[in-house]
Amino acid sequence: MTVYLSSPGNQMHASYLDGVPVLLSYALWSRWVDDYAPSFGRLLIDSGAFSELNSGVKVDGGAYREWAARWRCADAVAGLDDIAGDWRRSLRNYDLYGGFPTYHETDPPEFLDDLIPLARERGGWLGLGMLPETRQRRGGGRWLDDALSRVPDDLHIHGWALRGYADRPRLDSLDSTNWFRDAFKLRVSPMTAHLTPAECVEVVVKRYRREGRDVTPAVQTPSLFEN
C-alpha cells in the first residue's frame, strides 16, 4: 500500500519529504513547491476539494486542469469533486476538467455504478471519501466496507484521509494529513528526541506503510501423513 503525505506547508517541511510519496494539492500549492517536487518519491495530484469545503473558496476548475497537466510524472490526477454532497456538480466537473472520480458517503449508492466505467476511462483509479465525523466514529467503516465490496478488482482504490482504515486490504493507497504532527510527537519523545526531523518523518512513513499489514504466522495444522 502506498501512503502519500499531504502537501508540505512550508519549505522546511518540504525538505523532509525527500524520496517520500506526496499528495500535491492545487489549493495549497505555492511557487516554491516546484523547487522541491523533483525530490519527492511519487506524486498524486489533487484539487484540494477538502480545503474548498473548509474555506468556502471555490477551486477554479479550468486553472486546476491546466496546473494538473504540468505533472506528467504523477501516478494519477484526481478530479475536482464536491465533497459537500453535490454529486451532480462532481460529475459536471469530471466531464469539464478531467481527473479520476471519487465516490463519497454523501453520494447516492447507485452513483458508484456510474463512476466505475468513468474510473476505467481515467486511468483505472477511483477515490473513496468519508466525512471527518464518520471516519472518526466507531463503526464508521460500514459504508467503506460496502463500497469496497462493490468496486471491481481491476480498479486502483485510493482512500482519501482513510489511514485509520489501513487494515482494509482492498485499499491500494491512502493519504495522510497528520504526518507532520506524528513526526513532531517523535521529536518531543525522550526515546526518539535524538532523531532529526527528517529521520522522524522517515520513521512515520515506515509506520504508515506497515499499519494494517497482517504479519501473524499462519497456523500450522499437523499433516495427515505425520507419524
mmCIF file of the C-alpha atoms, coordinates in Angstrom:
data_MODEL
# 
_entry.id   MODEL 
# 
loop_
_atom_site.group_PDB 
_atom_site.id 
_atom_site.type_symbol 
_atom_site.label_atom_id 
_atom_site.label_alt_id 
_atom_site.label_comp_id 
_atom_site.label_asym_id 
_atom_site.label_entity_id 
_atom_site.label_seq_id 
_atom_site.pdbx_PDB_ins_code 
_atom_site.Cartn_x 
_atom_site.Cartn_y 
_atom_site.Cartn_z 
_atom_site.occupancy 
_atom_site.B_iso_or_equiv 
_atom_site.pdbx_formal_charge 
_atom_site.auth_seq_id 
_atom_site.auth_comp_id 
_atom_site.auth_asym_id 
_atom_site.auth_atom_id 
_atom_site.pdbx_PDB_model_num 
ATOM 1   C CA . MET A 1 1   ? 0.000   0.000   0.000   1.00 0.00 ? 1   MET A CA 1 
ATOM 2   C CA . THR A 1 2   ? 1.225   3.490   -0.880  1.00 0.00 ? 2   THR A CA 1 
ATOM 3   C CA . VAL A 1 3   ? 0.700   6.298   1.648   1.00 0.00 ? 3   VAL A CA 1 
ATOM 4   C CA . TYR A 1 4   ? 1.001   9.811   0.217   1.00 0.00 ? 4   TYR A CA 1 
ATOM 5   C CA . LEU A 1 5   ? 1.839   12.569  2.693   1.00 0.00 ? 5   LEU A CA 1 
ATOM 6   C CA . SER A 1 6   ? -0.226  15.713  2.209   1.00 0.00 ? 6   SER A CA 1 
ATOM 7   C CA . SER A 1 7   ? 1.256   18.890  0.725   1.00 0.00 ? 7   SER A CA 1 
ATOM 8   C CA . PRO A 1 8   ? 4.026   20.457  2.809   1.00 0.00 ? 8   PRO A CA 1 
ATOM 9   C CA . GLY A 1 9   ? 3.064   23.761  4.392   1.00 0.00 ? 9   GLY A CA 1 
ATOM 10  C CA . ASN A 1 10  ? 6.499   25.362  4.100   1.00 0.00 ? 10  ASN A CA 1 
ATOM 11  C CA . GLN A 1 11  ? 9.960   24.781  2.658   1.00 0.00 ? 11  GLN A CA 1 
ATOM 12  C CA . MET A 1 12  ? 11.263  23.206  5.851   1.00 0.00 ? 12  MET A CA 1 
ATOM 13  C CA . HIS A 1 13  ? 8.524   20.583  5.723   1.00 0.00 ? 13  HIS A CA 1 
ATOM 14  C CA . ALA A 1 14  ? 9.189   20.022  2.022   1.00 0.00 ? 14  ALA A CA 1 
ATOM 15  C CA . SER A 1 15  ? 12.835  19.284  2.724   1.00 0.00 ? 15  SER A CA 1 
ATOM 16  C CA . TYR A 1 16  ? 11.789  16.363  4.936   1.00 0.00 ? 16  TYR A CA 1 
ATOM 17  C CA . LEU A 1 17  ? 9.925   14.672  2.077   1.00 0.00 ? 17  LEU A CA 1 
ATOM 18  C CA . ASP A 1 18  ? 12.926  13.634  0.003   1.00 0.00 ? 18  ASP A CA 1 
ATOM 19  C CA . GLY A 1 19  ? 12.058  10.305  -1.622  1.00 0.00 ? 19  GLY A CA 1 
ATOM 20  C CA . VAL A 1 20  ? 8.602   10.188  0.002   1.00 0.00 ? 20  VAL A CA 1 
ATOM 21  C CA . PRO A 1 21  ? 5.234   9.869   -1.827  1.00 0.00 ? 21  PRO A CA 1 
ATOM 22  C CA . VAL A 1 22  ? 3.435   13.224  -1.694  1.00 0.00 ? 22  VAL A CA 1 
ATOM 23  C CA . LEU A 1 23  ? -0.165  14.263  -2.292  1.00 0.00 ? 23  LEU A CA 1 
ATOM 24  C CA . LEU A 1 24  ? 0.225   17.609  -4.034  1.00 0.00 ? 24  LEU A CA 1 
ATOM 25  C CA . SER A 1 25  ? -2.804  19.860  -3.617  1.00 0.00 ? 25  SER A CA 1 
ATOM 26  C CA . TYR A 1 26  ? -3.617  22.684  -6.025  1.00 0.00 ? 26  TYR A CA 1 
ATOM 27  C CA . ALA A 1 27  ? -5.454  24.607  -3.297  1.00 0.00 ? 27  ALA A CA 1 
ATOM 28  C CA . LEU A 1 28  ? -2.329  24.550  -1.095  1.00 0.00 ? 28  LEU A CA 1 
ATOM 29  C CA . TRP A 1 29  ? 0.275   24.982  -3.828  1.00 0.00 ? 29  TRP A CA 1 
ATOM 30  C CA . SER A 1 30  ? 2.864   27.757  -3.725  1.00 0.00 ? 30  SER A CA 1 
ATOM 31  C CA . ARG A 1 31  ? 5.564   28.570  -6.251  1.00 0.00 ? 31  ARG A CA 1 
ATOM 32  C CA . TRP A 1 32  ? 8.360   27.281  -4.017  1.00 0.00 ? 32  TRP A CA 1 
ATOM 33  C CA . VAL A 1 33  ? 6.855   23.761  -4.125  1.00 0.00 ? 33  VAL A CA 1 
ATOM 34  C CA . ASP A 1 34  ? 8.172   23.420  -7.678  1.00 0.00 ? 34  ASP A CA 1 
ATOM 35  C CA . ASP A 1 35  ? 11.723  23.595  -6.334  1.00 0.00 ? 35  ASP A CA 1 
ATOM 36  C CA . TYR A 1 36  ? 11.169  20.578  -4.087  1.00 0.00 ? 36  TYR A CA 1 
ATOM 37  C CA . ALA A 1 37  ? 8.796   18.458  -6.157  1.00 0.00 ? 37  ALA A CA 1 
ATOM 38  C CA . PRO A 1 38  ? 11.609  16.705  -8.102  1.00 0.00 ? 38  PRO A CA 1 
ATOM 39  C CA . SER A 1 39  ? 12.881  15.304  -4.800  1.00 0.00 ? 39  SER A CA 1 
ATOM 40  C CA . PHE A 1 40  ? 9.581   13.711  -3.841  1.00 0.00 ? 40  PHE A CA 1 
ATOM 41  C CA . GLY A 1 41  ? 9.401   9.960   -4.324  1.00 0.00 ? 41  GLY A CA 1 
ATOM 42  C CA . ARG A 1 42  ? 5.998   9.848   -6.044  1.00 0.00 ? 42  ARG A CA 1 
ATOM 43  C CA . LEU A 1 43  ? 3.200   12.303  -6.736  1.00 0.00 ? 43  LEU A CA 1 
ATOM 44  C CA . LEU A 1 44  ? -0.571  12.178  -6.547  1.00 0.00 ? 44  LEU A CA 1 
ATOM 45  C CA . ILE A 1 45  ? -2.276  15.343  -7.802  1.00 0.00 ? 45  ILE A CA 1 
ATOM 46  C CA . ASP A 1 46  ? -5.362  16.650  -6.030  1.00 0.00 ? 46  ASP A CA 1 
ATOM 47  C CA . SER A 1 47  ? -7.577  19.699  -6.449  1.00 0.00 ? 47  SER A CA 1 
ATOM 48  C CA . GLY A 1 48  ? -7.853  20.459  -2.744  1.00 0.00 ? 48  GLY A CA 1 
ATOM 49  C CA . ALA A 1 49  ? -11.595 19.936  -2.502  1.00 0.00 ? 49  ALA A CA 1 
ATOM 50  C CA . PHE A 1 50  ? -11.361 19.464  1.263   1.00 0.00 ? 50  PHE A CA 1 
ATOM 51  C CA . SER A 1 51  ? -9.717  22.886  1.573   1.00 0.00 ? 51  SER A CA 1 
ATOM 52  C CA . GLU A 1 52  ? -12.558 24.261  -0.527  1.00 0.00 ? 52  GLU A CA 1 
ATOM 53  C CA . LEU A 1 53  ? -15.074 22.778  1.905   1.00 0.00 ? 53  LEU A CA 1 
ATOM 54  C CA . ASN A 1 54  ? -13.327 24.313  4.921   1.00 0.00 ? 54  ASN A CA 1 
ATOM 55  C CA . SER A 1 55  ? -12.570 27.748  3.468   1.00 0.00 ? 55  SER A CA 1 
ATOM 56  C CA . GLY A 1 56  ? -15.585 28.273  1.224   1.00 0.00 ? 56  GLY A CA 1 
ATOM 57  C CA . VAL A 1 57  ? -13.259 29.461  -1.561  1.00 0.00 ? 57  VAL A CA 1 
ATOM 58  C CA . LYS A 1 58  ? -14.118 27.670  -4.805  1.00 0.00 ? 58  LYS A CA 1 
ATOM 59  C CA . VAL A 1 59  ? -11.354 25.977  -6.768  1.00 0.00 ? 59  VAL A CA 1 
ATOM 60  C CA . ASP A 1 60  ? -11.150 27.247  -10.348 1.00 0.00 ? 60  ASP A CA 1 
ATOM 61  C CA . GLY A 1 61  ? -11.650 24.077  -12.383 1.00 0.00 ? 61  GLY A CA 1 
ATOM 62  C CA . GLY A 1 62  ? -10.029 25.395  -15.543 1.00 0.00 ? 62  GLY A CA 1 
ATOM 63  C CA . ALA A 1 63  ? -6.968  26.623  -13.669 1.00 0.00 ? 63  ALA A CA 1 
ATOM 64  C CA . TYR A 1 64  ? -6.719  23.305  -11.851 1.00 0.00 ? 64  TYR A CA 1 
ATOM 65  C CA . ARG A 1 65  ? -6.849  21.371  -15.122 1.00 0.00 ? 65  ARG A CA 1 
ATOM 66  C CA . GLU A 1 66  ? -4.010  23.454  -16.596 1.00 0.00 ? 66  GLU A CA 1 
ATOM 67  C CA . TRP A 1 67  ? -1.935  23.144  -13.426 1.00 0.00 ? 67  TRP A CA 1 
ATOM 68  C CA . ALA A 1 68  ? -2.508  19.391  -13.158 1.00 0.00 ? 68  ALA A CA 1 
ATOM 69  C CA . ALA A 1 69  ? -1.387  18.887  -16.763 1.00 0.00 ? 69  ALA A CA 1 
ATOM 70  C CA . ARG A 1 70  ? 2.108   20.015  -15.746 1.00 0.00 ? 70  ARG A CA 1 
ATOM 71  C CA . TRP A 1 71  ? 2.655   16.979  -13.553 1.00 0.00 ? 71  TRP A CA 1 
ATOM 72  C CA . ARG A 1 72  ? 3.129   14.322  -16.214 1.00 0.00 ? 72  ARG A CA 1 
ATOM 73  C CA . CYS A 1 73  ? 5.196   12.197  -13.838 1.00 0.00 ? 73  CYS A CA 1 
ATOM 74  C CA . ALA A 1 74  ? 2.314   11.870  -11.351 1.00 0.00 ? 74  ALA A CA 1 
ATOM 75  C CA . ASP A 1 75  ? 0.820   8.488   -10.547 1.00 0.00 ? 75  ASP A CA 1 
ATOM 76  C CA . ALA A 1 76  ? -2.660  9.919   -11.085 1.00 0.00 ? 76  ALA A CA 1 
ATOM 77  C CA . VAL A 1 77  ? -4.693  13.137  -11.117 1.00 0.00 ? 77  VAL A CA 1 
ATOM 78  C CA . ALA A 1 78  ? -7.853  13.399  -9.035  1.00 0.00 ? 78  ALA A CA 1 
ATOM 79  C CA . GLY A 1 79  ? -10.935 15.105  -10.413 1.00 0.00 ? 79  GLY A CA 1 
ATOM 80  C CA . LEU A 1 80  ? -12.453 18.202  -8.855  1.00 0.00 ? 80  LEU A CA 1 
ATOM 81  C CA . ASP A 1 81  ? -15.106 16.644  -6.659  1.00 0.00 ? 81  ASP A CA 1 
ATOM 82  C CA . ASP A 1 82  ? -17.713 18.194  -4.401  1.00 0.00 ? 82  ASP A CA 1 
ATOM 83  C CA . ILE A 1 83  ? -17.315 16.562  -1.012  1.00 0.00 ? 83  ILE A CA 1 
ATOM 84  C CA . ALA A 1 84  ? -20.188 18.570  0.483   1.00 0.00 ? 84  ALA A CA 1 
ATOM 85  C CA . GLY A 1 85  ? -22.661 16.229  -1.169  1.00 0.00 ? 85  GLY A CA 1 
ATOM 86  C CA . ASP A 1 86  ? -23.452 17.708  -4.602  1.00 0.00 ? 86  ASP A CA 1 
ATOM 87  C CA . TRP A 1 87  ? -22.754 14.648  -6.739  1.00 0.00 ? 87  TRP A CA 1 
ATOM 88  C CA . ARG A 1 88  ? -24.165 16.375  -9.828  1.00 0.00 ? 88  ARG A CA 1 
ATOM 89  C CA . ARG A 1 89  ? -21.523 19.089  -9.513  1.00 0.00 ? 89  ARG A CA 1 
ATOM 90  C CA . SER A 1 90  ? -18.843 16.435  -9.128  1.00 0.00 ? 90  SER A CA 1 
ATOM 91  C CA . LEU A 1 91  ? -19.982 14.712  -12.314 1.00 0.00 ? 91  LEU A CA 1 
ATOM 92  C CA . ARG A 1 92  ? -20.010 18.019  -14.253 1.00 0.00 ? 92  ARG A CA 1 
ATOM 93  C CA . ASN A 1 93  ? -16.526 18.779  -13.028 1.00 0.00 ? 93  ASN A CA 1 
ATOM 94  C CA . TYR A 1 94  ? -15.214 15.362  -14.091 1.00 0.00 ? 94  TYR A CA 1 
ATOM 95  C CA . ASP A 1 95  ? -16.594 15.968  -17.585 1.00 0.00 ? 95  ASP A CA 1 
ATOM 96  C CA . LEU A 1 96  ? -15.210 19.511  -17.803 1.00 0.00 ? 96  LEU A CA 1 
ATOM 97  C CA . TYR A 1 97  ? -11.851 19.221  -16.092 1.00 0.00 ? 97  TYR A CA 1 
ATOM 98  C CA . GLY A 1 98  ? -10.846 15.557  -16.191 1.00 0.00 ? 98  GLY A CA 1 
ATOM 99  C CA . GLY A 1 99  ? -9.244  13.532  -13.429 1.00 0.00 ? 99  GLY A CA 1 
ATOM 100 C CA . PHE A 1 100 ? -10.353 10.293  -11.784 1.00 0.00 ? 100 PHE A CA 1 
ATOM 101 C CA . PRO A 1 101 ? -13.658 10.305  -9.871  1.00 0.00 ? 101 PRO A CA 1 
ATOM 102 C CA . THR A 1 102 ? -14.363 9.886   -6.168  1.00 0.00 ? 102 THR A CA 1 
ATOM 103 C CA . TYR A 1 103 ? -17.326 8.173   -4.562  1.00 0.00 ? 103 TYR A CA 1 
ATOM 104 C CA . HIS A 1 104 ? -18.397 9.826   -1.292  1.00 0.00 ? 104 HIS A CA 1 
ATOM 105 C CA . GLU A 1 105 ? -20.572 8.527   1.504   1.00 0.00 ? 105 GLU A CA 1 
ATOM 106 C CA . THR A 1 106 ? -22.835 11.523  0.823   1.00 0.00 ? 106 THR A CA 1 
ATOM 107 C CA . ASP A 1 107 ? -23.463 10.288  -2.741  1.00 0.00 ? 107 ASP A CA 1 
ATOM 108 C CA . PRO A 1 108 ? -26.462 8.105   -3.594  1.00 0.00 ? 108 PRO A CA 1 
ATOM 109 C CA . PRO A 1 109 ? -25.430 4.414   -3.568  1.00 0.00 ? 109 PRO A CA 1 
ATOM 110 C CA . GLU A 1 110 ? -26.298 3.952   -7.235  1.00 0.00 ? 110 GLU A CA 1 
ATOM 111 C CA . PHE A 1 111 ? -23.847 6.717   -8.192  1.00 0.00 ? 111 PHE A CA 1 
ATOM 112 C CA . LEU A 1 112 ? -20.966 4.282   -7.716  1.00 0.00 ? 112 LEU A CA 1 
ATOM 113 C CA . ASP A 1 113 ? -22.218 2.238   -10.672 1.00 0.00 ? 113 ASP A CA 1 
ATOM 114 C CA . ASP A 1 114 ? -21.872 5.335   -12.877 1.00 0.00 ? 114 ASP A CA 1 
ATOM 115 C CA . LEU A 1 115 ? -18.380 6.112   -11.611 1.00 0.00 ? 115 LEU A CA 1 
ATOM 116 C CA . ILE A 1 116 ? -16.859 2.687   -12.234 1.00 0.00 ? 116 ILE A CA 1 
ATOM 117 C CA . PRO A 1 117 ? -16.744 2.953   -16.071 1.00 0.00 ? 117 PRO A CA 1 
ATOM 118 C CA . LEU A 1 118 ? -15.570 6.571   -15.733 1.00 0.00 ? 118 LEU A CA 1 
ATOM 119 C CA . ALA A 1 119 ? -12.756 5.447   -13.446 1.00 0.00 ? 119 ALA A CA 1 
ATOM 120 C CA . ARG A 1 120 ? -11.648 2.922   -16.069 1.00 0.00 ? 120 ARG A CA 1 
ATOM 121 C CA . GLU A 1 121 ? -11.523 5.697   -18.666 1.00 0.00 ? 121 GLU A CA 1 
ATOM 122 C CA . ARG A 1 122 ? -9.448  7.916   -16.338 1.00 0.00 ? 122 ARG A CA 1 
ATOM 123 C CA . GLY A 1 123 ? -6.505  5.627   -15.732 1.00 0.00 ? 123 GLY A CA 1 
ATOM 124 C CA . GLY A 1 124 ? -8.136  2.974   -13.579 1.00 0.00 ? 124 GLY A CA 1 
ATOM 125 C CA . TRP A 1 125 ? -8.245  4.974   -10.331 1.00 0.00 ? 125 TRP A CA 1 
ATOM 126 C CA . LEU A 1 126 ? -11.259 5.532   -8.064  1.00 0.00 ? 126 LEU A CA 1 
ATOM 127 C CA . GLY A 1 127 ? -11.296 7.569   -4.853  1.00 0.00 ? 127 GLY A CA 1 
ATOM 128 C CA . LEU A 1 128 ? -13.386 6.826   -1.777  1.00 0.00 ? 128 LEU A CA 1 
ATOM 129 C CA . GLY A 1 129 ? -14.191 9.604   0.687   1.00 0.00 ? 129 GLY A CA 1 
ATOM 130 C CA . MET A 1 130 ? -15.871 9.753   4.081   1.00 0.00 ? 130 MET A CA 1 
ATOM 131 C CA . LEU A 1 131 ? -16.847 12.780  6.142   1.00 0.00 ? 131 LEU A CA 1 
ATOM 132 C CA . PRO A 1 132 ? -14.432 13.537  9.017   1.00 0.00 ? 132 PRO A CA 1 
ATOM 133 C CA . GLU A 1 133 ? -17.065 12.853  11.680  1.00 0.00 ? 133 GLU A CA 1 
ATOM 134 C CA . THR A 1 134 ? -17.806 9.440   10.132  1.00 0.00 ? 134 THR A CA 1 
ATOM 135 C CA . ARG A 1 135 ? -14.136 8.485   9.794   1.00 0.00 ? 135 ARG A CA 1 
ATOM 136 C CA . GLN A 1 136 ? -13.603 9.049   13.499  1.00 0.00 ? 136 GLN A CA 1 
ATOM 137 C CA . ARG A 1 137 ? -16.792 7.387   14.713  1.00 0.00 ? 137 ARG A CA 1 
ATOM 138 C CA . ARG A 1 138 ? -16.772 3.799   15.855  1.00 0.00 ? 138 ARG A CA 1 
ATOM 139 C CA . GLY A 1 139 ? -18.487 1.659   13.280  1.00 0.00 ? 139 GLY A CA 1 
ATOM 140 C CA . GLY A 1 140 ? -17.956 4.261   10.574  1.00 0.00 ? 140 GLY A CA 1 
ATOM 141 C CA . GLY A 1 141 ? -16.322 1.688   8.342   1.00 0.00 ? 141 GLY A CA 1 
ATOM 142 C CA . ARG A 1 142 ? -19.579 0.014   7.392   1.00 0.00 ? 142 ARG A CA 1 
ATOM 143 C CA . TRP A 1 143 ? -20.111 2.345   4.451   1.00 0.00 ? 143 TRP A CA 1 
ATOM 144 C CA . LEU A 1 144 ? -16.492 1.852   3.396   1.00 0.00 ? 144 LEU A CA 1 
ATOM 145 C CA . ASP A 1 145 ? -16.699 -1.926  3.523   1.00 0.00 ? 145 ASP A CA 1 
ATOM 146 C CA . ASP A 1 146 ? -19.832 -1.889  1.399   1.00 0.00 ? 146 ASP A CA 1 
ATOM 147 C CA . ALA A 1 147 ? -18.189 0.400   -1.169  1.00 0.00 ? 147 ALA A CA 1 
ATOM 148 C CA . LEU A 1 148 ? -15.035 -1.717  -1.292  1.00 0.00 ? 148 LEU A CA 1 
ATOM 149 C CA . SER A 1 149 ? -17.088 -4.846  -1.909  1.00 0.00 ? 149 SER A CA 1 
ATOM 150 C CA . ARG A 1 150 ? -18.727 -3.212  -4.927  1.00 0.00 ? 150 ARG A CA 1 
ATOM 151 C CA . VAL A 1 151 ? -15.592 -1.964  -6.707  1.00 0.00 ? 151 VAL A CA 1 
ATOM 152 C CA . PRO A 1 152 ? -14.124 -4.363  -9.308  1.00 0.00 ? 152 PRO A CA 1 
ATOM 153 C CA . ASP A 1 153 ? -10.638 -5.702  -8.669  1.00 0.00 ? 153 ASP A CA 1 
ATOM 154 C CA . ASP A 1 154 ? -9.173  -4.064  -11.774 1.00 0.00 ? 154 ASP A CA 1 
ATOM 155 C CA . LEU A 1 155 ? -9.537  -0.562  -10.288 1.00 0.00 ? 155 LEU A CA 1 
ATOM 156 C CA . HIS A 1 156 ? -6.992  1.112   -8.038  1.00 0.00 ? 156 HIS A CA 1 
ATOM 157 C CA . ILE A 1 157 ? -8.794  2.411   -4.940  1.00 0.00 ? 157 ILE A CA 1 
ATOM 158 C CA . HIS A 1 158 ? -7.470  5.480   -3.144  1.00 0.00 ? 158 HIS A CA 1 
ATOM 159 C CA . GLY A 1 159 ? -8.870  6.228   0.307   1.00 0.00 ? 159 GLY A CA 1 
ATOM 160 C CA . TRP A 1 160 ? -8.925  9.967   0.980   1.00 0.00 ? 160 TRP A CA 1 
ATOM 161 C CA . ALA A 1 161 ? -7.598  10.530  4.532   1.00 0.00 ? 161 ALA A CA 1 
ATOM 162 C CA . LEU A 1 162 ? -8.536  6.945   5.381   1.00 0.00 ? 162 LEU A CA 1 
ATOM 163 C CA . ARG A 1 163 ? -5.306  5.924   7.093   1.00 0.00 ? 163 ARG A CA 1 
ATOM 164 C CA . GLY A 1 164 ? -7.374  4.749   10.049  1.00 0.00 ? 164 GLY A CA 1 
ATOM 165 C CA . TYR A 1 165 ? -8.713  2.011   7.778   1.00 0.00 ? 165 TYR A CA 1 
ATOM 166 C CA . ALA A 1 166 ? -5.357  0.752   6.522   1.00 0.00 ? 166 ALA A CA 1 
ATOM 167 C CA . ASP A 1 167 ? -6.340  -2.776  7.545   1.00 0.00 ? 167 ASP A CA 1 
ATOM 168 C CA . ARG A 1 168 ? -8.696  -2.978  4.562   1.00 0.00 ? 168 ARG A CA 1 
ATOM 169 C CA . PRO A 1 169 ? -6.644  -4.988  2.052   1.00 0.00 ? 169 PRO A CA 1 
ATOM 170 C CA . ARG A 1 170 ? -8.679  -3.720  -0.906  1.00 0.00 ? 170 ARG A CA 1 
ATOM 171 C CA . LEU A 1 171 ? -7.392  -0.165  -0.407  1.00 0.00 ? 171 LEU A CA 1 
ATOM 172 C CA . ASP A 1 172 ? -4.413  0.339   -2.719  1.00 0.00 ? 172 ASP A CA 1 
ATOM 173 C CA . SER A 1 173 ? -3.313  3.769   -1.491  1.00 0.00 ? 173 SER A CA 1 
ATOM 174 C CA . LEU A 1 174 ? -4.106  6.322   1.204   1.00 0.00 ? 174 LEU A CA 1 
ATOM 175 C CA . ASP A 1 175 ? -3.043  9.821   2.162   1.00 0.00 ? 175 ASP A CA 1 
ATOM 176 C CA . SER A 1 176 ? -2.159  11.357  5.494   1.00 0.00 ? 176 SER A CA 1 
ATOM 177 C CA . THR A 1 177 ? -2.779  14.905  6.703   1.00 0.00 ? 177 THR A CA 1 
ATOM 178 C CA . ASN A 1 178 ? -1.302  14.159  10.151  1.00 0.00 ? 178 ASN A CA 1 
ATOM 179 C CA . TRP A 1 179 ? 2.194   13.174  9.125   1.00 0.00 ? 179 TRP A CA 1 
ATOM 180 C CA . PHE A 1 180 ? 3.927   16.289  10.478  1.00 0.00 ? 180 PHE A CA 1 
ATOM 181 C CA . ARG A 1 181 ? 2.130   16.114  13.830  1.00 0.00 ? 181 ARG A CA 1 
ATOM 182 C CA . ASP A 1 182 ? 3.031   12.429  14.122  1.00 0.00 ? 182 ASP A CA 1 
ATOM 183 C CA . ALA A 1 183 ? 6.654   13.219  13.333  1.00 0.00 ? 183 ALA A CA 1 
ATOM 184 C CA . PHE A 1 184 ? 6.675   16.059  15.885  1.00 0.00 ? 184 PHE A CA 1 
ATOM 185 C CA . LYS A 1 185 ? 5.499   13.632  18.583  1.00 0.00 ? 185 LYS A CA 1 
ATOM 186 C CA . LEU A 1 186 ? 8.651   11.625  17.947  1.00 0.00 ? 186 LEU A CA 1 
ATOM 187 C CA . ARG A 1 187 ? 10.767  14.748  18.267  1.00 0.00 ? 187 ARG A CA 1 
ATOM 188 C CA . VAL A 1 188 ? 9.432   15.522  21.743  1.00 0.00 ? 188 VAL A CA 1 
ATOM 189 C CA . SER A 1 189 ? 9.519   11.927  22.985  1.00 0.00 ? 189 SER A CA 1 
ATOM 190 C CA . PRO A 1 190 ? 12.564  11.126  25.196  1.00 0.00 ? 190 PRO A CA 1 
ATOM 191 C CA . MET A 1 191 ? 13.002  7.828   23.351  1.00 0.00 ? 191 MET A CA 1 
ATOM 192 C CA . THR A 1 192 ? 13.368  9.444   19.911  1.00 0.00 ? 192 THR A CA 1 
ATOM 193 C CA . ALA A 1 193 ? 14.377  13.049  20.646  1.00 0.00 ? 193 ALA A CA 1 
ATOM 194 C CA . HIS A 1 194 ? 17.834  12.351  19.227  1.00 0.00 ? 194 HIS A CA 1 
ATOM 195 C CA . LEU A 1 195 ? 16.411  11.885  15.719  1.00 0.00 ? 195 LEU A CA 1 
ATOM 196 C CA . THR A 1 196 ? 16.470  14.698  13.194  1.00 0.00 ? 196 THR A CA 1 
ATOM 197 C CA . PRO A 1 197 ? 13.111  15.970  11.863  1.00 0.00 ? 197 PRO A CA 1 
ATOM 198 C CA . ALA A 1 198 ? 13.751  14.211  8.560   1.00 0.00 ? 198 ALA A CA 1 
ATOM 199 C CA . GLU A 1 199 ? 14.527  10.957  10.362  1.00 0.00 ? 199 GLU A CA 1 
ATOM 200 C CA . CYS A 1 200 ? 11.293  11.299  12.337  1.00 0.00 ? 200 CYS A CA 1 
ATOM 201 C CA . VAL A 1 201 ? 9.380   11.624  9.078   1.00 0.00 ? 201 VAL A CA 1 
ATOM 202 C CA . GLU A 1 202 ? 11.164  8.518   7.799   1.00 0.00 ? 202 GLU A CA 1 
ATOM 203 C CA . VAL A 1 203 ? 10.022  6.582   10.877  1.00 0.00 ? 203 VAL A CA 1 
ATOM 204 C CA . VAL A 1 204 ? 6.447   7.824   10.423  1.00 0.00 ? 204 VAL A CA 1 
ATOM 205 C CA . VAL A 1 205 ? 6.435   6.765   6.758   1.00 0.00 ? 205 VAL A CA 1 
ATOM 206 C CA . LYS A 1 206 ? 7.638   3.272   7.686   1.00 0.00 ? 206 LYS A CA 1 
ATOM 207 C CA . ARG A 1 207 ? 4.951   3.013   10.342  1.00 0.00 ? 207 ARG A CA 1 
ATOM 208 C CA . TYR A 1 208 ? 2.269   4.111   7.904   1.00 0.00 ? 208 TYR A CA 1 
ATOM 209 C CA . ARG A 1 209 ? 3.387   1.571   5.336   1.00 0.00 ? 209 ARG A CA 1 
ATOM 210 C CA . ARG A 1 210 ? 3.250   -1.265  7.847   1.00 0.00 ? 210 ARG A CA 1 
ATOM 211 C CA . GLU A 1 211 ? -0.035  -0.370  9.520   1.00 0.00 ? 211 GLU A CA 1 
ATOM 212 C CA . GLY A 1 212 ? -2.707  -2.922  8.871   1.00 0.00 ? 212 GLY A CA 1 
ATOM 213 C CA . ARG A 1 213 ? -0.228  -5.437  7.493   1.00 0.00 ? 213 ARG A CA 1 
ATOM 214 C CA . ASP A 1 214 ? -1.070  -8.914  8.737   1.00 0.00 ? 214 ASP A CA 1 
ATOM 215 C CA . VAL A 1 215 ? 2.182   -10.460 9.975   1.00 0.00 ? 215 VAL A CA 1 
ATOM 216 C CA . THR A 1 216 ? 0.556   -13.134 12.127  1.00 0.00 ? 216 THR A CA 1 
ATOM 217 C CA . PRO A 1 217 ? 2.134   -16.516 11.291  1.00 0.00 ? 217 PRO A CA 1 
ATOM 218 C CA . ALA A 1 218 ? -0.238  -18.918 9.675   1.00 0.00 ? 218 ALA A CA 1 
ATOM 219 C CA . VAL A 1 219 ? -1.452  -21.692 11.933  1.00 0.00 ? 219 VAL A CA 1 
ATOM 220 C CA . GLN A 1 220 ? 0.336   -24.867 11.021  1.00 0.00 ? 220 GLN A CA 1 
ATOM 221 C CA . THR A 1 221 ? -2.007  -27.844 11.002  1.00 0.00 ? 221 THR A CA 1 
ATOM 222 C CA . PRO A 1 222 ? -0.482  -31.291 11.507  1.00 0.00 ? 222 PRO A CA 1 
ATOM 223 C CA . SER A 1 223 ? -0.068  -33.284 8.353   1.00 0.00 ? 223 SER A CA 1 
ATOM 224 C CA . LEU A 1 224 ? -2.218  -36.373 7.979   1.00 0.00 ? 224 LEU A CA 1 
ATOM 225 C CA . PHE A 1 225 ? 0.910   -38.275 6.998   1.00 0.00 ? 225 PHE A CA 1 
ATOM 226 C CA . GLU A 1 226 ? 2.953   -37.336 10.056  1.00 0.00 ? 226 GLU A CA 1 
ATOM 227 C CA . ASN A 1 227 ? 3.731   -40.133 12.499  1.00 0.00 ? 227 ASN A CA 1 
# 
